[in-house]
Each structure stands twice: as C-alpha cells, then as structure tokens.
Amino acid sequence: MSVYVGNLSYEVTEASLSAVFAEYGSVKRVQLPTDRETGRVRGFGFVEMGSDAEETAAIDALDGAEWMGRDLKVNKAKPREDRGSFGGNRGNYSGRNRY
C-alpha cells in the first residue's frame, strides 16, 4: 500500500510528511527521492500506509489540500515501469547517415 505525494515543498522532511499522514493511520515508511547532483528533495515522495482503508482516507483528505504553501497531489502510487537500459547500440544506429 503506497501513496504518491506530489507538489511537495523542497523544505519537506520525512518526519514532517509522516506526521501529516499519521493522522489517517499507521505510516510504515516515507520515501523522499533526492536529486543526485544537488541532494535536494525532488518535490515528490511516497508514503506506505498500514492498510488500504488508511491509504484511501489519506488520499481523500489530502489530495488538493494546501500544505507548506503548496497544493498537494496525492493518489495511489503506480508500479514503477521498466524503462529499459540506456546506452548500448540500439538498432545499430551510430548517429551518422550511411548512404
């Protein structure tokens, strides 16, 4: 049971996000991805709740709610898509025109 939370303030912490979601049930885990180069929070995160009912309650209450000066986007997280590997020689394309 994981919830996607978008449009987060860059000042958000795992503890502050956990506290908001704890009002709607048990929070198992909070994940805030960071930018590789700057180390800054990327503006979205994931919250894992204890049950589907708690997840639904949090989504219903928090989607569109204003928090830390931002209107949150909260919905059920979708499974991560396999984007394939980058690099290699796909389709034997070398970037040159061959005539």
Number of C-alpha atoms within 10 A of each C-alpha: 15 21 20 17 22 18 17 23 17 13 10 16 15 14 9 12 20 19 13 14 22 15 12 19 16 16 21 14 13 20 15 19 14 15 11 9 6 8 9 13 18 17 17 20 22 21 24 20 24 16 14 12 13 20 23 17 14 21 21 13 12 20 15 14 14 12 15 11 10 13 16 19 17 23 19 16 15 9 7 6 6 6 6 6 7 7 6 8 8 9 6 7 10 9 6 6 6 6 3
